[in-house]
Amino acid sequence: MDDRLIVALDVPDALAGLDLARKLGDSVGFYKIGLGMLTGGGLALANELKQDHGKRIFLDMKLFDIGATVEAAVRGLAQFDLDFLTVHGDPHVVRAAKEGAAGSGLRILGVTVLTSLERADLDAGMMQAGDVHDITVERAARAFEAGADGVICSPREAQAIRALPDARLIVTPGVRPAGADRGDQKRVETPASAIAAGADHVVVGRPVWQAADPKAAAQAILAEMASPQV
């Protein structure tokens, strides 16, 4: 299995997630479970996929709070023996998350700027002025300095972040196969271009789980990732 592809299980509940994982079978070995499934049995699904099916799990919670609260939350999540966990990339959050994950194999990924946002969205939120690309790269650098094992960014920033002196894991959502609907994503690239830019993993959701044949859709993405074309 090519674990560079992470399939987002953005479906209503754990039963639907398990059904999708069964359809995908051995073509996919890495799954993302996000905040939307938290009340639908997401942690139970994560545990079942990890322990009973040998899958890798990316828990996408995007935690943000005071340091003590983040540390406590991560310490509790670390007992589930998962692989990746997202927190906001602010240095105090990253440092607290790393303390909470200490002694476990859980890797902490700092979120830079959401791939559904562009400059107008940052303005509406009264965020720092400047180019979104530059802000994203700077947030990645600060997350790495704070000890993050990796960062979440759009494929458009992956190359610049890969060039940072202490760059680590780069995981890119906002990935759509050629010709696919962008949905609510704004800073989008194809799987092949994301990998060529330096991403270690790409996250794809709707183009897989909304497909008539999810397994065929996943296999097409894997083939595209393996292509030298970008």
C-alpha positions as CSV (number, residue, x, y, z in Angstrom):
1,M,0.0,0.0,0.0
2,D,1.2,3.5,-0.8
3,D,0.7,5.4,2.4
4,R,1.3,8.7,0.8
5,L,-2.5,8.8,0.1
6,I,-4.6,9.5,3.1
7,V,-8.3,9.1,2.5
8,A,-10.5,11.4,4.6
9,L,-13.5,9.5,6.1
10,D,-15.7,12.6,6.1
11,V,-18.8,10.5,6.2
12,P,-21.7,10.8,8.8
13,D,-20.7,8.1,11.3
14,A,-18.5,5.2,12.2
15,L,-20.6,2.6,10.4
16,A,-20.4,4.5,7.1
17,G,-16.7,5.0,7.7
18,L,-16.1,1.3,8.3
19,D,-18.2,0.4,5.2
20,L,-16.1,2.7,3.1
21,A,-12.9,1.2,4.4
22,R,-14.1,-2.2,3.5
23,K,-14.9,-1.1,0.0
24,L,-11.4,0.3,-0.3
25,G,-9.8,-2.8,1.1
26,D,-6.1,-3.1,0.7
27,S,-5.8,-0.3,-1.7
28,V,-5.7,2.3,1.1
29,G,-3.7,2.0,4.3
30,F,-4.0,5.4,5.8
31,Y,-7.2,7.2,6.9
32,K,-8.1,10.6,8.3
33,I,-10.9,11.0,10.9
34,G,-11.9,14.5,11.5
35,L,-13.9,16.7,13.9
36,G,-17.2,16.1,11.9
37,M,-17.2,12.4,13.0
38,L,-16.3,13.0,16.6
39,T,-19.9,12.6,17.8
40,G,-20.5,9.8,15.3
41,G,-18.1,7.3,16.8
42,G,-14.9,8.6,15.3
43,L,-12.6,7.5,18.1
44,A,-14.1,4.0,18.1
45,L,-13.7,3.8,14.4
46,A,-10.1,5.0,14.6
47,N,-9.3,2.3,17.2
48,E,-11.0,-0.4,15.2
49,L,-9.2,0.5,11.9
50,K,-5.9,0.7,13.7
51,Q,-6.1,-2.4,16.0
52,D,-8.3,-4.8,13.9
53,H,-7.4,-3.8,10.4
54,G,-3.8,-2.6,10.7
55,K,-4.5,0.9,9.2
56,R,-2.7,4.1,10.0
57,I,-4.8,6.8,11.4
58,F,-4.6,10.6,11.2
59,L,-6.9,12.2,13.8
60,D,-7.7,15.7,12.5
61,M,-8.9,17.6,15.5
62,K,-7.1,21.0,14.9
63,L,-6.9,21.5,18.7
64,F,-6.5,25.1,20.0
65,D,-6.7,26.2,23.6
66,I,-4.5,27.3,26.5
67,G,-1.4,25.1,26.8
68,A,-2.5,23.1,29.9
69,T,-5.8,22.1,28.2
70,V,-4.1,21.1,24.9
71,E,-1.5,19.1,26.8
72,A,-4.2,17.2,28.7
73,A,-6.3,16.6,25.6
74,V,-3.3,15.2,23.7
75,R,-2.2,13.0,26.5
76,G,-5.7,11.5,26.5
77,L,-5.7,11.0,22.7
78,A,-2.2,9.5,22.7
79,Q,-3.4,6.4,24.6
80,F,-5.3,5.4,21.4
81,D,-2.0,4.5,19.6
82,L,-2.8,6.6,16.6
83,D,-0.3,8.1,14.1
84,F,-1.0,11.8,13.4
85,L,-2.9,14.5,15.3
86,T,-3.4,18.0,14.2
87,V,-3.3,21.1,16.4
88,H,-3.2,24.8,15.4
89,G,0.3,25.7,14.4
90,D,0.7,28.5,17.0
91,P,4.0,27.8,18.9
92,H,2.4,27.6,22.4
93,V,-0.1,25.0,21.1
94,V,2.5,22.9,19.4
95,R,4.7,22.9,22.5
96,A,1.9,21.8,24.7
97,A,0.8,19.1,22.3
98,K,4.3,17.7,22.2
99,E,4.4,17.5,26.0
100,G,1.1,15.7,25.9
101,A,2.3,13.2,23.3
102,A,5.6,12.5,25.1
103,G,6.4,8.8,25.4
104,S,4.0,7.8,22.6
105,G,4.4,7.4,18.8
106,L,1.8,10.1,18.1
107,R,3.1,12.7,15.7
108,I,1.9,16.3,16.1
109,L,1.1,18.2,12.9
110,G,0.7,22.0,13.1
111,V,-2.0,23.6,10.9
112,T,-0.7,26.6,9.0
113,V,-3.5,28.3,7.0
114,L,-6.6,26.2,6.1
115,T,-6.8,25.3,2.5
116,S,-10.4,26.7,2.3
117,L,-9.1,30.2,3.1
118,E,-7.7,33.0,1.0
119,R,-6.7,36.6,1.6
120,A,-10.2,37.9,1.9
121,D,-11.0,35.3,4.5
122,L,-8.0,36.3,6.6
123,D,-9.0,39.9,6.3
124,A,-12.5,39.0,7.6
125,G,-11.0,37.3,10.5
126,M,-8.7,40.3,11.3
127,M,-5.6,38.2,10.6
128,Q,-2.2,39.5,9.8
129,A,-1.8,41.4,6.5
130,G,0.4,40.0,3.8
131,D,0.6,37.3,1.2
132,V,-1.1,34.0,2.2
133,H,1.8,32.0,0.8
134,D,4.3,33.9,2.9
135,I,2.2,33.7,6.1
136,T,1.8,30.0,5.6
137,V,5.5,29.4,5.2
138,E,6.3,31.5,8.2
139,R,3.7,29.7,10.4
140,A,5.3,26.4,9.2
141,A,8.7,27.6,10.2
142,R,7.5,28.6,13.7
143,A,5.7,25.3,14.2
144,F,8.8,23.4,13.4
145,E,10.8,25.6,15.8
146,A,8.3,24.8,18.5
147,G,8.9,21.0,17.9
148,A,6.1,20.0,15.4
149,D,6.7,16.7,13.7
150,G,5.1,18.1,10.6
151,V,2.7,20.7,9.2
152,I,-0.5,20.9,7.3
153,C,-0.5,23.2,4.3
154,S,-1.9,23.5,0.8
155,P,0.1,21.9,-2.0
156,R,0.9,25.5,-3.2
157,E,3.2,26.1,-0.2
158,A,4.7,22.6,0.0
159,Q,7.8,23.4,-2.1
160,A,8.7,26.5,0.0
161,I,8.1,24.7,3.2
162,R,10.2,21.7,2.1
163,A,13.1,24.2,1.5
164,L,13.0,25.3,5.2
165,P,16.2,24.2,7.0
166,D,14.4,22.1,9.6
167,A,11.4,20.9,7.5
168,R,9.8,17.6,8.5
169,L,6.6,16.0,7.5
170,I,4.4,17.9,5.0
171,V,0.8,16.8,4.7
172,T,-1.4,18.5,2.1
173,P,-5.2,18.6,2.0
174,G,-6.7,20.7,-0.8
175,V,-5.8,18.0,-3.3
176,R,-8.1,17.2,-6.1
177,P,-7.6,14.8,-9.0
178,A,-7.4,16.4,-12.4
179,G,-10.9,17.5,-13.5
180,A,-12.5,17.0,-10.0
181,D,-14.8,19.5,-8.4
182,R,-13.0,21.8,-6.0
183,G,-15.8,21.9,-3.5
184,D,-15.0,24.3,-0.7
185,Q,-11.3,24.2,-1.3
186,K,-9.6,27.3,-2.7
187,R,-5.8,26.6,-2.8
188,V,-5.9,23.4,-4.8
189,E,-3.5,21.2,-6.8
190,T,-3.5,17.7,-8.2
191,P,-2.0,14.7,-6.3
192,A,0.9,14.4,-8.6
193,S,1.8,18.1,-8.3
194,A,1.5,18.0,-4.5
195,I,4.0,15.1,-4.3
196,A,6.3,16.8,-6.8
197,A,6.3,19.9,-4.7
198,G,7.5,18.0,-1.7
199,A,4.5,16.7,0.2
200,D,4.9,13.4,2.1
201,H,1.2,12.7,2.2
202,V,-1.9,14.0,0.3
203,V,-5.4,14.0,1.8
204,V,-8.3,13.3,-0.4
205,G,-11.9,12.9,0.7
206,R,-14.9,13.6,-1.5
207,P,-13.4,12.5,-4.8
208,V,-13.1,9.0,-3.2
209,W,-16.1,8.6,-1.0
210,Q,-18.5,10.3,-3.4
211,A,-17.4,8.2,-6.3
212,A,-19.6,5.4,-7.7
213,D,-16.6,3.1,-7.2
214,P,-14.5,4.4,-4.3
215,K,-11.8,1.8,-4.8
216,A,-11.3,2.6,-8.4
217,A,-11.2,6.3,-7.5
218,A,-8.5,5.7,-4.9
219,Q,-6.5,3.5,-7.3
220,A,-6.7,6.3,-10.0
221,I,-5.3,8.8,-7.5
222,L,-2.5,6.4,-6.5
223,A,-1.6,6.0,-10.2
224,E,-1.7,9.8,-10.7
225,M,0.6,10.2,-7.7
226,A,3.1,7.7,-9.2
227,S,3.1,9.5,-12.6
228,P,6.1,11.8,-13.4
229,Q,3.6,14.3,-14.9
230,V,2.7,17.3,-12.8
